[in-house]
Amino acid sequence: MSQYGDGLASQILKVAHHGSSTSSTKEFLDKVRPKAAYIEVGSDNTYNHPNPGTVARLQSIGATIHRTGTQLISLGLPVQSGSALEP
């Protein structure tokens, strides 16, 4: 963080490690300041991700939180023909 400083700012954050307790520290979020945060996690995961503390940190900076497992998320990205994700 010290190397990039304010260059870390972003409107969208893909939250690391499924929103575990060690992801997205306060110091990191203070630099990035995302408007939207996306957490990839299964609905019945045995690790109980995302961690409530991580969610609270994201909420404290005003990020809108989106997660897989409980929400259908479409980022509007193109899907390559023939891929497993093609509708």
C-alpha positions in Angstrom: 0.0 0.0 0.0 2.8 2.4 0.7 4.1 2.0 -2.8 0.9 2.8 -4.6 -0.9 5.0 -2.1 -3.8 6.9 -3.6 -3.3 5.0 -6.9 -5.2 2.1 -5.3 -8.5 4.0 -5.6 -11.2 2.0 -7.4 -15.0 2.2 -7.8 -15.3 -1.6 -7.8 -13.6 -4.1 -5.5 -13.5 -7.9 -5.9 -13.1 -8.8 -2.2 -10.2 -11.2 -1.6 -10.4 -14.7 -0.1 -14.2 -14.9 -0.1 -14.5 -12.1 2.4 -12.5 -13.9 5.1 -11.5 -12.0 8.3 -8.1 -11.2 6.9 -9.3 -9.7 3.7 -9.9 -6.0 3.1 -8.3 -4.4 6.1 -9.5 -0.9 7.2 -6.2 0.6 5.9 -6.7 -1.0 2.5 -10.3 0.1 2.2 -9.4 3.6 3.3 -7.1 3.8 0.2 -9.4 2.0 -2.3 -12.8 3.5 -1.2 -14.9 1.3 -3.6 -18.5 2.1 -4.3 -19.3 -1.5 -4.9 -17.7 -4.7 -3.4 -18.2 -8.2 -4.9 -17.7 -11.3 -2.7 -17.5 -14.7 -4.4 -18.9 -17.2 -1.8 -21.2 -20.2 -1.8 -24.5 -19.9 0.1 -23.8 -22.9 2.4 -20.0 -22.7 2.8 -18.6 -24.3 5.9 -16.2 -21.4 6.6 -19.2 -19.0 7.1 -17.7 -16.5 4.7 -18.0 -13.6 4.3 -16.8 -12.7 7.8 -19.1 -10.3 9.6 -16.1 -8.0 10.4 -15.2 -7.8 6.7 -18.8 -7.0 5.8 -18.9 -4.3 8.6 -15.7 -2.7 7.2 -17.2 -2.5 3.7 -20.4 -1.1 5.0 -18.5 1.5 7.1 -17.0 3.1 4.0 -20.4 3.1 2.2 -19.7 0.3 -0.3 -22.7 -1.6 -1.8 -22.1 -5.3 -1.2 -22.9 -7.9 -3.8 -22.3 -11.6 -3.2 -22.6 -14.9 -5.0 -24.5 -17.6 -3.3 -27.4 -15.4 -2.3 -27.6 -13.0 -5.3 -27.5 -13.5 -9.0 -24.8 -11.2 -10.2 -24.2 -10.2 -13.7 -21.3 -7.9 -14.4 -22.2 -7.6 -18.1 -18.9 -9.2 -19.2 -18.8 -10.9 -22.6 -18.9 -14.7 -22.5 -16.7 -16.5 -25.1 -18.8 -18.7 -27.4 -18.6 -22.4 -26.4 -17.6 -21.7 -22.8 -19.4 -23.3 -19.8 -20.9 -19.9 -19.0 -22.6 -19.4 -22.3 -26.4 -19.1 -21.9 
